[in-house]
Amino acid sequence: MNLALKDIRHGLFRFVLTCFGLGLLMTVVLAMIGIYNGLVADALAVVEAPAADVWVVEAGTKGPFAEASSIPADSRDTVARMPGVAEAGAINYQTVEAPFLDRTLRLYVVGYEPGRPGGPQIIAEGRGIGTSHFELVADRKTGLLVGDTILLGRSRFTVVGLVEGAMNSGGDPAVYMTLADAMALQTELAPADQRVQAARGAGAVKSASVAAVIVRITPGADVDLLTATLRQWKHLAALSQIEQENILLASVVDKARRQIGLFLGILLAVSAVVIALIIYTMTMEKLKQIATLKLIGAPDRTIIGLIVQQSLILGTAGWGIGLTLILLVKDVFPRRVVLEPFNVAVLAGIIVVVCLAASGLGVRAAMKVDPATALGG
Amino acid sequence: MAIGDILVDVQAVAKHYGDGETRVDALRQVDLQVRAGEVIALLGPSGSGKTTLLNIIGCILDPSSGRVVLDGDPVYDGKWLRSDLRRLRLDKIGFIFQAHNLLPFLTAAENVSLVLDLAGWAPEKGKERAKELLDYLEVGHRAPVKPALLSGGEAQRVAIARALANRPRIILADEPTAALDSKRAQLVMDLLRKLASEQEACILTVTHDEKIFDRFDRLIHLRDGRLTDD
């Protein structure tokens, strides 16, 4: 006879409510884990997207993400000719806000040279950029669809393809366009300004710099040797892919990451206390029944089984409800919520440990109960 | 084992709490023998030591000194002689409480069969025995009902069935009729007498209920921890 299940069935409504409450708490914990992971994944997405081996940026900077970087656009040709370089592509990044239908989109514009590194790796829908101007490939999170047109700067662009998971460290979804369009978007002046500049005799458009050059090396080439060689040039600096990722995590999103990490720690501690309190209270409410069980001859293992099984069922149900809820709502969050099976498994492990520890407190109280208290009426 | 065998043999049992000026003697050199088939009432004012004596016989309270033999098996002689007192209770002793103390999450039948489950009976046999006892106590029709839905008399009869389930030979009852009206109290006592006779068991009851005194074979009076009258 399983006393734990019988007791749960007896107070099913209350138990289900308790599980649901715990499940909501677990939803918050899982959401925070997902937000934390999402923050890191978003930050790394922009660096990982071009599948680069080396980033060539402005000397003395940690660009193009942690700091602004500006290098001559023709640096790409120079870099591409170096030994060990398989291919190189100039790239540009900027954030723009653009009206679209009845809302304003905040977009992370990536300008790249089609046919060279820097563009989207996988097109989820539609096609890649096929013409030199006025086409773009957008991340799905922009809400743009293939065939939509959007005004960026002074030009109207047509969405020809969609990608997924492309964004900057702030979570702004990316759009890809040709480097030429991106440079024009960055530097082109409004007509009135152009007229003023023309009257002053200054050039209307200056578009000779890019943010970085992305390098893919030939198989067997030494990244460290290449970066060391590039650093010998006074106007350029070179960062390996790993260094670029470390810079992003250590500087760009470090404070946000630590903030969420700390909050997550507090949330886990609060959850542990709540679970412990629920289980302890559940046990304390049953002390008279436990005394009766002891009096009629129930061995300790029966009483321990009753407490431990109930707490594990409670914890498991709370975890399951939390996981179900977060999987249902995670896509509603404005930023990515990334839940890895490992995180979910670790949380399950933590809940089991907390439940067992809390049961330990309950079991301790139960073992101290004098069976004579059952006789007291 | 048969009617007349000594089932409870309490020899010079004493129990005191505290020491020196704070010492309280709950029991002083109590000797008591109860035989199979006997139904005995433990009487006395509050604080006289009735419940203390019942708890010592039920192996849930350590005596300070003395010797206790249950069903021919010495269980206490200056110290407990058995480590598995709960098993001893399960096998030899049945408890009936003032409040029925049925487990609220089990049905009447499950409350009875739980004892048999703990004693290692096969589930089917346990269910059979529970049904047999509940039918015998005329509450068989209430077997699938939870205690909250039983009347006081029905709950007490289920509690009696639970106490008797594993066929213990010593039944300890603490105010078993306190929650019942006089008619039901007498019915319960008649039932206990009948069971004691049929199961060759003894019944030791703490009670203040004068209406049922005529149902006992012996009335044992306790005052200030001493047996004063038997």
Interface residues (C-beta under 8 A of the other chain):
Chain A: M1 L3 K6 D7 R9 H10 G11 K288 Q289 T292 L293 K294 L295 I296 G297 A298 P299 T302 D370 P371 A372 A374 L375 G376 G377
Chain B: T51 L54 N55 G58 I60 L61 R86 R87 L88 R89 L90 D91 F95 F97 Q98 A99 N101 L103 P104 F105 L106 E110 S113 L114 V115 D117 L118 A119 P123 K146 R162 D174 E175 A178
